[in-house]
């Protein structure tokens, strides 16, 4: 299929598809006489997988690894599970970090509520302390 059809079916722009091709996520099946690129039907599956993986927080570098496993017939869970486990660990760390930030912001909001209006905000002052 041509890039326009692939773009329409995937919902991605032509520029995004070209970028993914340059990254090696997509392969051109063949070039027509008019030099148009013909993408394999499998390309749509790859683009859909990329979208799902991005939605789950995977970076394009990490997605490269998934695509490599799929393209090279190394589809066992023994190969896939470590990539997922690594992402879960990153998510757990991010959740802890966000929880700490949330706690700090709640504390700052309580401090703001405790100070009368018209006074200099100590929270703001502490943000800009030297």
C-alpha positions in Angstrom: 0.0 0.0 0.0 1.1 3.5 -0.7 2.0 6.0 2.1 -1.3 7.9 1.7 -3.4 4.7 2.3 -1.1 3.7 5.2 -1.5 7.2 6.6 -5.3 7.1 6.3 -5.6 3.6 7.8 -3.2 4.2 10.7 -4.3 7.8 11.5 -0.6 8.9 11.4 0.7 11.7 9.2 2.9 10.9 6.2 5.8 12.6 8.0 5.4 10.4 11.0 5.4 7.3 8.8 8.5 8.5 7.0 10.2 9.1 10.4 9.4 5.6 11.6 10.7 4.3 8.3 14.0 6.2 8.8 14.2 4.8 12.3 13.9 1.3 10.9 10.5 0.6 12.4 9.0 0.1 8.9 10.4 -1.4 5.8 9.5 -0.5 2.3 8.3 -3.6 0.5 9.3 -2.3 -3.0 9.5 0.8 -5.1 7.3 1.3 -8.1 8.6 2.5 -11.4 7.5 6.0 -10.5 9.7 5.7 -7.4 6.6 5.5 -5.0 7.2 3.4 -2.0 5.0 0.3 -1.5 4.5 -0.7 2.1 3.7 -4.2 3.1 0.3 -4.8 4.7 2.3 -5.8 7.8 3.3 -2.2 8.1 -0.2 -1.3 9.4 0.2 -3.9 12.1 3.5 -2.5 13.1 2.1 1.1 13.2 -0.8 -0.1 15.4 1.6 -1.8 17.7 3.8 1.3 17.9 0.7 3.3 18.9 -0.3 0.8 21.6 3.3 0.8 23.0 3.5 4.6 23.0 0.2 4.7 24.8 1.7 2.5 27.5 4.6 4.8 27.9 7.3 3.1 25.9 9.8 5.3 24.2 10.7 4.9 20.5 14.0 3.3 21.5 12.2 0.7 23.6 9.7 0.2 20.8 12.6 -0.5 18.4 13.4 -3.5 20.6 9.8 -4.8 20.4 9.7 -4.4 16.6 13.1 -6.1 16.3 11.8 -9.1 18.3 8.7 -9.3 16.1 10.5 -8.8 12.8 13.2 -11.4 13.6 10.8 -14.1 14.8 12.0 -13.9 18.4 8.4 -13.7 19.7 8.7 -15.7 22.8 7.7 -14.3 26.2 11.2 -15.0 27.4 12.3 -12.1 25.1 9.3 -9.9 25.7 8.9 -10.1 29.4 12.2 -8.3 30.4 11.2 -5.3 28.3 7.8 -5.1 30.1 9.4 -5.7 33.5 11.8 -2.9 32.9 9.0 -0.5 32.0 7.0 -1.6 35.1 10.0 -0.7 37.3 10.2 2.7 35.7 6.5 3.3 36.2 6.8 2.2 39.9 9.7 4.7 40.4 7.7 7.5 38.6 4.6 6.8 40.8 6.8 7.1 43.9 8.2 10.4 42.6 4.8 11.7 41.7 3.5 10.8 45.2 6.3 12.7 46.8 5.6 15.7 44.6 1.9 15.5 45.4 2.6 15.4 49.1 4.9 18.4 48.8 2.4 20.4 46.9 -0.4 19.6 49.4 1.9 20.7 52.2 2.6 24.0 50.3 -1.1 24.5 49.8 -1.8 24.0 53.5 1.0 26.6 54.3 -0.7 29.0 51.9 -4.1 28.6 53.6 -2.5 29.2 57.0 -1.2 32.7 56.1 -3.5 35.7 56.0 -4.2 37.3 52.7 -2.1 40.4 52.0 1.1 38.9 53.5 4.0 37.8 51.4 3.5 34.1 50.6 6.2 32.1 52.4 5.7 29.2 49.9 6.5 31.6 47.0 9.4 33.1 48.9 10.8 29.6 49.5 10.6 28.7 45.8 12.8 31.7 45.0 15.3 31.5 47.9 18.9 31.8 47.0 
